[in-house]
Amino acid sequence: MDRRTFTKLIGLLALPSKKSLGEVLRNPKIVVVGAGIIGTMIAYELVKKGAKVVLIDKEIPASGASGNSFSWINATYPKKPFSYNLLSQMGIEAYKNLETEFNLDIKWSGSLEWFEEIDQQENLFTEIKAIKKYPTYTPVSLISSLEAEYLEPKVYFGDDNTIVHSESDGAIDTIQAIQIIHNEFERLGGESIFSCEFLKLNEKNGRLKSIDTTKGKIEVDHAVFACGIDTDKSLDIDTSSTPTPGIILESKPVENRFNKIIVGPGVHIHQQNDGAIILGEQDGAPINHYDRLKERPDKFPNKEFEELHTERIINRAKNFTTGLEDIVIEKISIGWRPLPKDRIPIIGRLNKIDGVYVSMMHSGISLAAIVSKLVCEEILENKSIPLLDDFRPSRFA
Ligand SMILES: Cc1cc2nc3c(=O)[nH]c(=O)nc-3n(C[C@H](O)[C@H](O)[C@H](O)COP(=O)(O)OP(=O)(O)OC[C@H]3O[C@@H](n4cnc5c(N)ncnc54)[C@H](O)[C@@H]3O)c2cc1C
């Protein structure tokens, strides 16, 4: 989708405001709960449009899934139905717009994806065929393993194999993006309160009045919840499945070895513009480990465990790559994916109290740039954007 079509689409998607201009312009006070990529970008968009915004987090920015993510931006096959795929396509364009404002580390190199198992490979091709029936989709082609090796010489794609080349995908340094956007949020007058946990909503006649936090009461007109895996617990709702863990390794920067996002068997790899190689394990912990992991740690209990897992993941990646022999891992973390029950984003007002809005999704890196713009528009102009109809929290009522 080109940028003009994208801008036109955004315009067409909005319904007229139900409020008078005076109401729209009165600079509402809004608290955003959660300083991951979603909350930080929403807070920034709101403050940019003149709202008085307080961003709170029970820890610090990027301490949740966003700081422990593989950070692949895509609109590829798992994004179904079409509305979700379209939102993701718009997500790519929204990042390109954001890059005109900020110097973000995004490498728009495309991805190469394949599986070892024949049935998974067949399923991938079926999904690609289905995407190609959508009215719009991001460019995707099937290429031979030889062609793929030409694009990515340090990767072995199998003999006589077929590889999916998704050309417009990118990978972002999410932590850096959160830092940059948070700085701008504060420069524009936004207020941040960290180590501040949301506790309770206070309402009068069904309308939000204030929230209680561990650092006191905050009077607000609106509260936006972008608290990832803690969304259900915070709002006493039932929209999510048990989060699943994933391990992310980050190397010290090295010279360029990988051009694209390599979506290989069991391990995904990309190399940031700053030279760091990121490896993401895909399988996660076996389900019988979940009890032991119920506190959802983001670190391993000791150095020995860390080294064991680092070695295991690198060895798995070495099955299909060269170029990892001498890398030094400087960060290993465990991330917990927020998972809506139906895997479709949850975006919209909560019916039970007027003024409460929720935004939770499992492809939050891909979607943050577009979702933050749409959420801001819905709240400040009291609009309902039809593109978001499939994502409303009311579907779980
Ligand atoms: C291993 C892994 C790999 C992934 N790979 C990709 C990928 O390649 N592409 C992609 O698009 N997505 C990917 N994801 C998913 C993506 O990272 C998440 O969807 C995204 O980070 C969610 O962002 P968020 O801001 O909603 O949540 P988070 O980043 O989790 O932020 C939520 C914040 O809310 C705060 N919070 C929670 N409760 C409270 C409270 N009561 N009071 C105050 N603060 C609170 C937390 O401290 C946290 O900072 C991956 C996730 C993982 C774990």
The ligand as a Gaussian input file, in Angstrom:
#p B3LYP/6-31G(d) Opt

LIG

0 1
 C        9.615000     -13.537000      23.043000
 C        8.654000     -12.609000      22.358000
 C        8.782000     -12.361000      20.999000
 C        7.874000     -11.495000      20.363000
 N        8.047000     -11.206000      19.055000
 C        7.236000     -10.302000      18.457000
 C        7.489000      -9.897000      17.128000
 O        8.452000     -10.337000      16.503000
 N        6.635000      -8.980000      16.563000
 C        5.552000      -8.457000      17.260000
 O        4.810000      -7.647000      16.701000
 N        5.310000      -8.818000      18.535000
 C        6.128000      -9.717000      19.143000
 N        5.915000     -10.065000      20.447000
 C        4.775000      -9.497000      21.159000
 C        5.029000      -8.065000      21.561000
 O        6.300000      -7.975000      22.200000
 C        3.913000      -7.576000      22.482000
 O        2.677000      -7.710000      21.823000
 C        4.103000      -6.122000      22.841000
 O        5.385000      -5.896000      23.379000
 C        3.028000      -5.693000      23.834000
 O        3.290000      -4.377000      24.193000
 P        2.489000      -3.687000      25.371000
 O        2.976000      -2.307000      25.461000
 O        1.025000      -3.921000      25.144000
 O        2.826000      -4.563000      26.651000
 P        4.153000      -4.589000      27.573000
 O        5.367000      -4.278000      26.809000
 O        4.102000      -5.887000      28.301000
 O        3.925000      -3.394000      28.579000
 C        2.959000      -3.455000      29.586000
 C        3.458000      -2.571000      30.727000
 O        2.396000      -2.441000      31.672000
 C        2.954000      -2.381000      32.962000
 N        1.891000      -2.733000      33.915000
 C        1.219000      -3.884000      34.007000
 N        0.319000      -3.822000      34.995000
 C        0.412000      -2.595000      35.548000
 C       -0.265000      -1.928000      36.604000
 N       -1.222000      -2.518000      37.327000
 N        0.106000      -0.673000      36.915000
 C        1.073000      -0.043000      36.200000
 N        1.748000      -0.637000      35.189000
 C        1.416000      -1.886000      34.855000
 C        4.091000      -3.382000      32.901000
 O        5.075000      -3.121000      33.895000
 C        4.631000      -3.169000      31.487000
 O        5.712000      -2.260000      31.449000
 C        6.813000     -10.915000      21.104000
 C        6.710000     -11.138000      22.480000
 C        7.624000     -11.979000      23.103000
 C        7.510000     -12.179000      24.571000

